[in-house]
Amino acid sequence: MKSSTNIFRRGFRTFLLFMSVTTCLIAGVFGWESRLAAQVPVIKNIQSRQPDKIGITNKDMQNICTAAISTLFNRPTSTINVDSIEKGMMRLSYTLPTNSSLQQYSCKIEGKKILLAKGDDAWQTGTSDEQVTFQLTTDEILIIVAFSDGSEKQSRFPR
């Protein structure tokens, strides 16, 4: 036999659920949800803005991506070419002097992270991949590469 307290609690929970559903339905009838929903994209846009909308210009993006490739592969920045810039992503390339093979990379910036992909392969975001970040000052770019073994490499470039 169930106690009256348990029956009361179950009834009260059912009542709260009923009131929540009713409130949502009433909000829909009067159009309140559209005013609330109109505020949500503003929050999403703040978090997912392209680099040029958060104070990083396309020139900064070019310098950051070039510096990242230079740091990772010990290439002079002057030998790295920017092939294209499209939708917050950049394609870069350089030629190996040893065998003249063309090395192509894609680069994009997410917050302070630099994501790289070899050619059209997947973005290197695995736990065994290097984690590349950057810091900008008024006159320089600091590239920080954290390797999976815990070691780190830093390089500074003019902005």
Backbone bond lengths (Angstrom), bond angles and torsions (degrees), N, CA, C in turn:
res aa  C-N    CA-C-N  psi(-1)  N-CA   C-N-CA  omega(-1)  CA-C   N-CA-C  phi
1 M - - - 1.442 - - 1.525 109.04 -
2 K 1.313 116.31 131.65 1.457 120.82 -177.73 1.512 109.79 -84.27
3 S 1.331 113.49 143.94 1.463 117.49 179.62 1.523 109.32 -76.46
4 S 1.286 115.48 158.33 1.465 120.38 -179.51 1.528 111.17 -67.20
5 T 1.350 117.43 -25.95 1.463 120.26 178.48 1.522 110.48 -66.97
6 N 1.340 117.58 -43.73 1.457 120.88 178.63 1.522 111.75 -64.23
7 I 1.324 115.87 -39.65 1.468 120.38 178.26 1.521 109.96 -64.63
8 F 1.330 116.92 -40.64 1.465 121.19 178.27 1.530 110.62 -63.61
9 R 1.349 117.75 -45.09 1.468 121.27 -179.73 1.521 111.25 -61.85
10 R 1.317 116.41 -44.72 1.457 120.09 179.51 1.530 110.14 -63.08
11 G 1.306 117.24 -41.99 1.457 121.07 178.84 1.522 111.76 -65.41
12 F 1.326 116.08 -38.82 1.463 120.87 -179.61 1.537 109.87 -67.37
13 R 1.328 118.08 -41.32 1.469 121.27 176.98 1.524 110.46 -62.14
14 T 1.318 116.85 -42.31 1.462 120.84 178.09 1.513 110.20 -61.89
15 F 1.331 116.50 -41.77 1.462 121.24 178.26 1.532 110.63 -61.51
16 L 1.349 117.94 -44.38 1.469 121.43 179.64 1.523 111.18 -63.30
17 L 1.322 116.88 -41.33 1.452 121.00 177.65 1.527 110.26 -62.70
18 F 1.323 116.56 -44.17 1.455 121.85 178.54 1.531 110.49 -59.88
19 M 1.331 117.02 -43.50 1.473 120.87 -179.02 1.533 110.67 -66.73
20 S 1.322 117.51 -38.02 1.470 120.56 179.03 1.515 111.04 -63.95
21 V 1.329 115.96 -45.94 1.461 120.57 179.82 1.521 109.88 -64.51
22 T 1.310 116.80 -43.09 1.466 121.39 179.58 1.521 110.73 -61.40
23 T 1.322 116.98 -43.79 1.465 121.00 179.69 1.529 110.42 -61.42
24 C 1.324 116.91 -42.49 1.470 120.55 178.19 1.524 111.15 -62.60
25 L 1.329 116.70 -42.34 1.464 120.25 179.37 1.520 111.48 -64.80
26 I 1.320 116.92 -42.70 1.465 120.77 178.75 1.519 110.25 -64.20
27 A 1.339 117.20 -41.08 1.462 120.99 178.19 1.527 110.62 -60.23
28 G 1.329 116.07 -38.87 1.459 120.13 178.52 1.509 112.08 -66.41
29 V 1.320 117.78 -40.54 1.465 122.09 -179.57 1.520 110.66 -63.86
30 F 1.318 117.92 -41.15 1.456 121.67 -177.27 1.529 113.02 -89.23
31 G 1.338 118.12 -0.11 1.459 120.84 176.32 1.510 114.70 79.80
32 W 1.309 118.01 14.93 1.468 119.80 -178.89 1.520 111.73 -66.75
33 E 1.356 117.78 -32.67 1.460 119.39 -176.36 1.514 111.29 -66.72
34 S 1.339 118.34 -28.61 1.464 119.00 -179.84 1.520 110.78 -69.00
35 R 1.344 116.60 -34.97 1.461 119.27 176.61 1.521 110.79 -69.40
36 L 1.326 116.83 -36.80 1.467 119.98 177.81 1.519 110.42 -71.06
37 A 1.321 117.45 -41.85 1.460 121.47 -178.91 1.528 111.33 -66.55
38 A 1.327 117.15 -30.06 1.457 120.17 179.75 1.519 111.56 -64.24
39 Q 1.331 117.99 -22.53 1.454 121.19 179.67 1.526 111.86 -83.93
40 V 1.309 119.08 -23.69 1.465 121.89 -176.27 1.525 112.52 -65.53
41 P 1.355 121.63 -46.67 1.455 119.71 -179.49 1.521 113.78 -58.54
42 V 1.332 118.02 -29.71 1.459 120.73 178.64 1.522 109.60 -60.71
43 I 1.326 116.80 -43.36 1.456 121.17 178.77 1.519 109.64 -65.42
44 K 1.334 118.65 -43.75 1.467 121.99 179.81 1.522 110.69 -62.29
45 N 1.348 117.46 -40.93 1.454 119.99 -178.87 1.523 112.11 -63.79
46 I 1.304 117.61 -34.10 1.460 120.56 178.83 1.520 109.57 -63.71
47 Q 1.320 118.18 -39.85 1.458 121.70 -175.88 1.522 112.71 -79.65
48 S 1.317 119.60 -24.66 1.456 120.30 -172.58 1.528 113.38 -117.78
49 R 1.323 117.30 25.19 1.454 119.63 -179.61 1.522 111.51 -66.83
50 Q 1.325 115.89 148.57 1.463 121.98 176.65 1.529 108.87 -69.92
51 P 1.343 117.48 157.48 1.464 120.57 -176.28 1.516 114.18 -54.27
52 D 1.348 118.13 -38.35 1.451 119.46 -177.20 1.527 112.81 -69.38
53 K 1.335 118.09 -12.73 1.452 121.02 -179.84 1.526 112.49 -96.77
54 I 1.333 118.28 -0.82 1.456 120.09 178.69 1.524 110.76 -118.72
55 G 1.323 116.21 28.15 1.444 120.27 176.20 1.521 113.75 93.57
56 I 1.320 118.10 1.60 1.456 121.18 177.41 1.523 107.37 -105.87
57 T 1.301 115.87 116.92 1.459 120.44 179.89 1.522 109.93 -80.65
58 N 1.328 116.28 170.00 1.459 119.78 175.89 1.523 110.41 -61.96
59 K 1.335 116.89 -34.80 1.466 120.57 177.45 1.529 110.06 -65.02
60 D 1.355 117.24 -41.97 1.471 120.39 175.39 1.525 110.73 -60.87
61 M 1.325 116.10 -44.00 1.468 120.16 179.74 1.524 110.19 -60.92
62 Q 1.324 116.78 -42.22 1.456 121.12 177.79 1.526 109.99 -60.91
63 N 1.327 117.52 -46.24 1.460 121.43 -179.48 1.528 111.89 -65.66
64 I 1.334 116.81 -39.85 1.472 121.45 -179.76 1.525 110.47 -65.88
65 C 1.321 117.34 -48.51 1.472 121.13 -178.83 1.527 110.79 -65.58
66 T 1.323 116.98 -41.77 1.458 120.55 177.96 1.524 110.40 -62.75
67 A 1.325 116.84 -42.38 1.461 121.37 178.77 1.525 111.35 -64.46
68 A 1.327 117.21 -37.74 1.470 120.79 179.02 1.528 110.88 -64.93
69 I 1.331 117.38 -45.60 1.465 121.37 178.24 1.531 109.42 -63.11
70 S 1.324 116.52 -43.10 1.457 121.39 179.07 1.528 111.52 -59.54
71 T 1.327 117.01 -44.18 1.461 121.78 -179.57 1.524 111.21 -67.05
72 L 1.316 117.28 -46.17 1.462 120.91 -177.12 1.527 113.50 -66.01
73 F 1.330 116.97 -40.17 1.457 120.17 -170.39 1.533 113.35 -114.26
74 N 1.334 116.70 12.43 1.472 122.02 176.83 1.526 112.38 52.90
75 R 1.328 115.61 45.84 1.456 122.03 178.59 1.517 108.77 -110.11
76 P 1.323 119.07 140.30 1.472 120.22 173.65 1.533 109.30 -64.43
77 T 1.315 117.07 140.12 1.472 120.29 -178.95 1.527 111.52 -59.66
78 S 1.321 117.25 -28.49 1.469 120.26 -178.80 1.522 112.61 -67.45
79 T 1.336 117.98 -17.39 1.474 120.85 -179.58 1.526 112.57 -94.28
80 I 1.336 117.10 -3.57 1.475 121.53 -177.34 1.525 108.69 -97.43
81 N 1.323 115.83 125.47 1.468 121.61 -178.63 1.521 110.59 -102.00
82 V 1.334 116.71 141.40 1.458 121.84 171.42 1.523 106.77 -93.98
83 D 1.325 115.65 114.54 1.459 120.66 -176.92 1.521 112.76 -86.01
84 S 1.351 117.17 -37.92 1.469 119.74 179.28 1.523 110.34 -162.82
85 I 1.325 113.76 157.15 1.462 122.07 173.76 1.515 106.17 -129.95
86 E 1.349 116.78 123.75 1.460 119.97 -178.63 1.521 110.61 -151.36
87 K 1.301 116.99 126.92 1.459 123.52 173.88 1.533 113.16 49.40
88 G 1.315 116.67 49.69 1.457 120.21 177.11 1.513 114.30 74.58
89 M 1.329 117.46 12.86 1.463 121.73 178.94 1.523 108.89 -128.28
90 M 1.316 114.92 145.74 1.456 120.49 -178.59 1.527 109.08 -124.88
91 R 1.312 115.96 142.72 1.464 121.43 174.71 1.524 107.62 -111.34
92 L 1.352 115.25 128.55 1.452 121.90 -177.99 1.522 109.93 -125.95
93 S 1.331 116.52 159.93 1.460 120.01 177.15 1.522 109.91 -153.35
94 Y 1.316 114.45 158.15 1.459 121.60 171.04 1.523 107.61 -152.03
95 T 1.316 115.69 160.02 1.457 121.44 -179.42 1.521 109.21 -106.88
96 L 1.320 115.83 131.75 1.467 120.19 176.18 1.526 109.12 -72.66
97 P 1.317 118.08 128.93 1.465 119.25 -178.77 1.536 112.91 -71.19
98 T 1.329 117.47 -23.20 1.468 120.38 -176.20 1.524 113.11 -70.84
99 N 1.345 116.99 -40.42 1.470 119.09 -177.45 1.535 113.30 -133.64
100 S 1.319 117.00 10.09 1.472 123.95 177.67 1.524 113.82 59.61
101 S 1.336 117.67 23.85 1.472 119.26 177.70 1.526 109.96 -82.95
102 L 1.322 115.02 141.61 1.453 121.91 -179.29 1.523 109.76 -84.37
103 Q 1.322 116.83 125.10 1.462 122.81 177.56 1.526 107.49 -105.32
104 Q 1.332 118.04 123.25 1.461 122.09 -177.16 1.517 109.90 -119.37
105 Y 1.342 115.64 139.17 1.454 122.02 -179.40 1.519 109.98 -137.50
106 S 1.328 114.85 151.32 1.461 121.89 169.53 1.516 106.80 -107.88
107 C 1.319 116.34 147.74 1.463 121.18 -176.84 1.517 108.81 -141.30
108 K 1.322 116.08 137.18 1.464 120.25 171.40 1.519 108.43 -144.95
109 I 1.312 115.16 159.26 1.462 121.60 -176.26 1.521 108.60 -115.03
110 E 1.324 115.86 128.97 1.466 122.48 175.13 1.524 107.53 -126.96
111 G 1.308 115.02 102.50 1.467 119.28 -175.84 1.507 109.27 67.54
112 K 1.318 116.99 -120.03 1.468 122.10 176.97 1.524 112.25 -100.76
113 K 1.333 116.51 3.00 1.460 120.79 179.78 1.518 110.69 -92.24
114 I 1.329 114.51 145.52 1.457 121.89 173.24 1.523 106.21 -111.29
115 L 1.318 116.63 118.46 1.462 121.30 179.00 1.520 108.68 -101.03
116 L 1.333 115.46 132.53 1.450 121.33 -179.17 1.516 110.09 -123.54
117 A 1.326 115.20 150.97 1.463 121.85 175.02 1.522 107.32 -141.03
118 K 1.305 116.85 137.61 1.469 121.33 176.95 1.516 107.61 -77.77
119 G 1.323 117.36 118.17 1.461 121.80 -178.43 1.514 111.06 57.00
120 D 1.342 116.08 -123.01 1.460 121.12 178.44 1.527 111.76 -105.41
121 D 1.349 117.38 17.07 1.462 121.10 178.76 1.529 109.88 -69.69
122 A 1.330 115.74 177.96 1.469 121.79 179.45 1.531 110.27 -68.14
123 W 1.320 115.28 154.70 1.461 121.10 176.27 1.522 108.77 -63.08
124 Q 1.300 116.56 139.42 1.459 121.85 -178.20 1.527 109.20 -82.30
125 T 1.339 115.08 88.41 1.464 120.82 -177.64 1.516 112.73 -123.94
126 G 1.324 117.51 9.64 1.460 121.33 -178.61 1.522 111.84 -73.74
127 T 1.309 115.83 166.41 1.467 120.25 -178.77 1.523 111.61 -69.13
128 S 1.329 118.26 -22.98 1.464 119.79 178.53 1.529 112.21 -89.11
129 D 1.345 117.02 -8.10 1.465 120.87 178.61 1.520 110.63 -82.81
130 E 1.318 115.52 154.35 1.460 120.56 175.51 1.522 109.31 -64.75
131 Q 1.318 116.49 142.64 1.460 121.46 174.92 1.531 106.85 -102.55
132 V 1.324 116.33 115.90 1.459 121.06 -175.34 1.522 108.89 -108.66
133 T 1.328 116.40 125.29 1.463 122.08 177.14 1.521 108.59 -128.40
134 F 1.324 115.07 170.28 1.465 119.55 179.48 1.518 109.92 -142.69
135 Q 1.319 114.38 160.17 1.462 122.41 171.78 1.517 106.96 -134.51
136 L 1.326 116.31 135.68 1.466 121.73 178.80 1.515 109.89 -108.42
137 T 1.317 115.84 136.46 1.458 121.15 166.55 1.518 106.26 -119.17
138 T 1.292 117.70 -176.71 1.461 119.32 -177.77 1.525 112.29 -66.24
139 D 1.342 117.54 -25.65 1.451 118.59 -176.32 1.529 115.86 -127.05
140 E 1.347 118.30 1.03 1.456 118.03 179.28 1.525 112.69 -149.57
141 I 1.344 113.72 162.15 1.462 123.02 175.51 1.521 106.69 -117.20
142 L 1.318 116.84 127.44 1.457 122.03 175.31 1.526 107.54 -106.22
143 I 1.314 116.69 121.47 1.462 122.57 176.47 1.522 107.43 -103.19
144 I 1.335 115.47 129.99 1.460 121.46 179.91 1.525 107.77 -122.30
145 V 1.322 116.37 121.12 1.459 122.33 178.74 1.525 107.64 -111.28
146 A 1.332 116.44 117.91 1.463 121.84 176.65 1.526 107.96 -103.32
147 F 1.321 116.36 119.25 1.457 121.87 -178.90 1.525 110.17 -88.20
148 S 1.323 116.04 159.59 1.466 120.90 -176.18 1.528 112.47 -65.32
149 D 1.344 118.18 -21.05 1.466 120.43 178.52 1.530 112.95 -83.62
150 G 1.331 116.26 2.07 1.463 121.02 178.32 1.521 113.62 96.12
151 S 1.318 118.12 -9.68 1.467 120.08 178.63 1.526 109.61 -77.79
152 E 1.313 115.29 166.10 1.457 121.03 -174.78 1.524 109.87 -142.77
153 K 1.314 116.02 148.22 1.462 122.60 177.30 1.522 107.60 -131.63
154 Q 1.321 117.04 134.04 1.457 121.43 178.81 1.520 109.96 -125.16
155 S 1.329 116.10 143.52 1.455 122.13 175.35 1.514 108.90 -140.05
156 R 1.320 115.77 144.12 1.469 122.02 178.71 1.532 109.25 -113.67
157 F 1.352 115.07 139.14 1.455 121.53 -179.16 1.520 108.27 -135.29
158 P 1.333 117.85 150.89 1.465 119.38 174.89 1.516 110.36 -67.70
159 R 1.314 115.99 146.61 1.472 119.93 -179.68 1.512 110.14 -85.90
